[in-house]
């Protein structure tokens, strides 16, 4: 996958011929590696599951989103990389039969532009916030179709941006803003049953999983290795080191006590 995916970034001049700027283009390379490979699969094989993990603030938006995603089948969609516009260059435009989706991808960095702090309200048409600008981009190209702007980033970058955007009205009125973490993308892919795929599809999907694991997007999800007979509940637990015996001490004490921790029981 490495060669073909890096090809996408090179075709779009994101990587120099010598590769000297590769370390500065890690977000572009990740974008090309992941989406350049997943597009070779029918949408219902993997990309559909990934997009279903997008979070929206309003429930009505989620139901409309699911309908647009689930109604698309096979290869009846198009991915355009690094689309240039007067408002900037968004990483991906995903065109479905019934919707237009813009995806801004982050890996190490946050938003590239932001409004200055001011007591005056900033309108969607005035804001220089990167997501506000890309919402205007989508407003311009959507051709009356429903349009969605998705911010895709690791959790440590995504969550502060998501919290900040909830209290602001800078996204164009007809554009719905959603959030997706790379960690959730990995978990969605890991939940796909590989046995239902042909060998070529399994290889692509496993490469995508291995890529995201290599990027460090795996996260602790609890004690999944506990035995069937294990019982755990919501109460707190105390862990002790192994000891041969627990001596009982009667008060008043008439014996020497070694240094250590003791529990007083009424």
SVG drawing of the C-alpha trace seen along z (x, -y; Angstrom):
<svg xmlns="http://www.w3.org/2000/svg" viewBox="-34 -44 50 63">
<polyline fill="none" stroke="black" stroke-width="0.4" points="0.0,0.0 2.9,-2.4 3.9,-3.0 0.5,-3.4 -0.8,-5.6 2.3,-7.9 1.6,-8.1 -1.5,-10.2 0.5,-12.8 3.1,-12.9 0.6,-13.3 -0.8,-16.4 2.7,-17.8 2.5,-17.4 5.9,-15.6 8.9,-16.9 10.7,-14.7 13.5,-14.2 11.2,-13.6 13.1,-16.3 9.8,-17.8 8.2,-14.5 8.5,-15.3 6.7,-18.6 3.9,-16.9 2.9,-14.1 -0.8,-15.2 -0.9,-15.2 0.8,-11.8 -1.6,-10.3 -4.5,-11.7 -3.1,-10.1 -2.2,-6.8 -5.6,-6.3 -8.1,-7.7 -6.0,-6.8 -6.3,-3.1 -9.8,-3.0 -11.3,-4.3 -10.4,-0.9 -13.0,0.7 -16.8,0.5 -18.1,-2.1 -20.1,0.5 -16.9,2.5 -15.1,-0.1 -15.7,-3.8 -19.4,-3.5 -18.5,-2.2 -15.9,-4.9 -18.3,-7.7 -21.0,-6.3 -18.7,-7.2 -19.0,-10.9 -20.6,-12.9 -23.0,-15.8 -24.3,-18.1 -27.9,-17.9 -29.6,-14.4 -31.6,-15.4 -28.3,-16.0 -27.2,-12.5 -30.3,-10.8 -29.9,-12.8 -26.2,-11.9 -26.9,-8.2 -29.4,-8.2 -27.0,-9.8 -24.2,-7.4 -26.2,-4.2 -28.0,-5.0 -24.6,-5.0 -23.4,-1.6 -20.5,-0.2 -18.3,-2.8 -21.1,-5.3 -19.0,-8.0 -16.0,-10.2 -13.0,-11.4 -11.2,-14.6 -7.9,-15.4 -6.8,-18.9 -9.4,-20.9 -8.3,-24.5 -10.7,-27.4 -10.6,-31.1 -11.3,-30.1 -8.4,-27.7 -7.4,-24.1 -9.6,-21.5 -8.0,-18.0 -10.9,-16.0 -14.2,-16.4 -16.3,-13.3 -19.2,-13.4 -22.1,-11.1 -25.3,-10.8 -27.3,-12.8 -24.7,-14.8 -21.3,-16.6 -18.8,-16.0 -15.7,-18.1 -13.1,-16.5 -10.3,-18.4 -7.6,-16.0 -5.2,-16.7 -2.4,-14.6 -0.1,-16.8 -1.4,-20.3 -4.6,-22.2 -6.5,-24.7 -4.4,-26.7 -6.3,-30.0 -8.5,-31.4 -10.3,-34.6 -8.8,-37.1 -10.5,-37.4 -13.1,-40.2 -16.2,-41.2 -18.0,-41.7 -19.7,-38.8 -18.0,-37.4 -20.4,-36.3 -20.0,-33.2 -19.2,-35.4 -16.4,-37.3 -14.7,-34.5 -11.2,-33.5 -11.5,-30.3 -10.3,-27.4 -13.6,-25.5 -15.7,-28.6 -13.7,-29.3 -14.2,-25.7 -17.9,-25.9 -18.1,-28.8 -16.1,-26.7 -18.8,-23.9 -21.6,-26.4 -20.1,-27.6 -19.7,-24.1 -22.5,-22.1 -25.0,-22.9 -28.0,-22.8 -27.1,-19.4 -26.9,-18.8 -23.4,-19.5 -21.3,-18.3 -18.0,-19.5 -16.1,-16.9 -13.1,-17.6 -10.9,-14.5 -8.2,-14.5 -6.6,-12.6 -8.7,-13.0 -6.2,-15.4 -6.6,-17.8 -10.2,-17.2 -11.9,-17.6 -10.7,-21.1 -11.8,-22.3 -15.2,-20.5 -15.8,-22.2 -14.8,-25.6 -17.0,-25.3 -20.1,-24.5 -20.3,-28.0 -19.8,-29.8 -22.0,-30.5 -19.4,-30.8 -20.3,-27.9 -22.4,-28.7 -26.1,-28.2 -26.7,-25.3 -23.5,-23.4 -23.6,-20.7 -20.4,-20.4 -19.3,-16.9 -16.4,-15.5 -14.5,-12.3 -11.4,-11.0 -8.8,-8.8 -9.1,-6.5 -12.7,-5.9 -11.8,-5.3 -9.4,-2.5 -12.0,-1.0 -14.6,-1.0 -12.1,0.8 -11.2,3.4 -14.9,4.2 -15.3,5.3 -15.5,9.0 -12.6,10.0 -14.0,13.4 -16.8,11.8 -14.2,10.1 -12.2,11.5 -8.4,11.7 -7.7,8.4 -10.1,6.5 -8.8,8.2 -5.2,7.0 -6.3,3.4 -8.3,3.4 -5.5,5.0 -3.0,2.5 -5.3,-0.4 -5.6,1.0 -1.8,1.6 -1.2,-2.0 -3.4,-3.5 -1.9,-1.3 1.6,-2.4 0.4,-6.0 -0.4,-5.4 -4.2,-5.7 -4.9,-2.6 -6.3,-3.3 -7.1,-1.5 -10.6,-0.2 -10.8,1.7 -9.9,5.2 -11.0,7.2 -8.9,10.2 -10.8,11.0 -11.9,14.6 -15.6,15.6 -15.8,16.3 -14.4,12.9 -16.9,10.5 -16.4,6.7 -18.8,4.0 -18.8,0.2 -17.4,0.4 -13.9,-0.6 -11.1,2.0 -8.1,2.2 -5.0,4.0 -2.5,5.6 0.8,7.2 1.0,10.9 1.5,11.7 1.5,15.0 -0.8,13.7 -2.8,10.7 -2.0,10.3 -4.8,9.1 -3.8,6.5 -5.9,6.0 -6.0,2.7 -4.2,1.7 -1.2,3.2 1.3,5.1 3.6,6.2 6.1,4.7 4.6,3.4 6.6,3.3 6.5,0.2 3.8,0.4 0.2,-0.4 -2.6,0.8 -6.4,0.6 -8.4,-0.2 -11.7,1.8 -14.4,1.0"/>
</svg>
